[in-house]
Amino acid sequence: MAEIQLKSLAHSYSANPSGPGDYAIRQLDHVWHKGGAYALLGPSGCGKSTMLNIISGLVQPSEGEVLFDGKRVNELSPRDRNIAQVFQFPVVYDSMTVFENLAFPLKNNKVPAAKIKTRVQEIAEVLEIEDKLHKKAKNLTADEKQKVSMGRGLVREDVSAILFDEPLTVIDPQLKWKLRRKLKQIHEQFDITMVYVTHDQLEASTFADRIAVMFDGQVVQFGTPTELFEAPNHTFVGYFIGSPGMNILEVERCQGGVRFDSTELRLEPWQSEILGGMKSDNLKVGIRPEFIEISPVMSDDTYAAEVRDVEDLGTYKIVTVKLGEQQMKVRQSEEFDAGIGSQVNLLFPGQWLMLYVDEFLVQEQQ
């Protein structure tokens, strides 16, 4: 396994890029540490697969370097980089048995037959396909084929890393959770550097210890699932992570804080101090539905809002409220019983009200 470093990396599919909009990946620096379980999360078209293919060597970057354990590998082929990659759709040889498919990478590397048999059996047991070893691959279901495809990446003990490009797309929804947990167990058992590309936040959180969120060709935040949820570093992270996502409101400066419509929001003193030294007027505040409180009484710290909709999701309710001219989502317990059209008093705890300037989080200086 290897530490993978992307240094001043950028890529454009245009022969003569003239601006940021021409780049699939804007210039970035990033490190995937040895033995980590990572997810690369973002919507379609944000550059996830391009970055994965640059790491594997299927795509040559327009600018910058790819380093494995500090050694530049830009000119090396995928084979010479010793990377295993599992694609969105299963890559198996239908005419071969499952055993022959799993053994194929090892035979290519001239591994002794006895070692091949032992290793194939080990991986088959981990993936729970040992009873399929002597079946032709063409007779397998789609999820079984994808298990074999994953196994071909896992069977080699000498790989620098294993890259997964949305590998559960073809898997039956009822099996996805089980396979995600299985991949996590495999990582813990074999301590392999793994990078998992997905647009599904649940897949990313289940599999990865740390998640890189991509937006518009950039990694806008790299952190644990808890960090992405509690302190999204970019408005897109707030919107994309969570169900529903963060409430994000455009605001303007006012005495003591910020405001939208006729509603003034008080900021923490440190937020106001930092904002005072910034010139941009691209200002937003964000707060997650889980962190808004509904108070039974009105006070100086509350804001009067109107209930517009209530969604009962079984164990909790999502309440849509109108504050000024803006609508917000609030998560409440199953006991919440205010009807549509009634007034509620919203409380925004200071530690959960985030301020964003030019889409990035304003953070307290340590």
Buried (B, 14 or more C-beta within 10 A) or exposed (E): BBBBBBBEBBBBEEEEBEEEEBBBBBBBEBEBBBBBBBBBBBEEEBBBBBBBBBBBBBBEBBEBBBBBEEEEBEEBEBEEBBBBBBBBBBBBBEEBBBBBBBBBBBEEEEBEEEEBEEBBBBBBEBBEBBEBBEBBBEEBEBBBBBBBBBBBBBBBBEBBBBBBBBBBBBBEEEBBBEBBEBBBEBBEEBEBBBBBBBBBBEBBBBBBBBBBBBBBBBBBBBBEBEBBBBBBBBBBBBBBBBEBBBBBBEBEBBEEBBBBEEBBBBBBEEBBEBBEEBEEEEBBBBBBBBBBBBEEEEEEBBBEBBBEEBEEEEEBBBBBBEBBEBBBBBBBEEEBEBEEEEEBBBEBEEEBBBBBBEBBBBEEEE
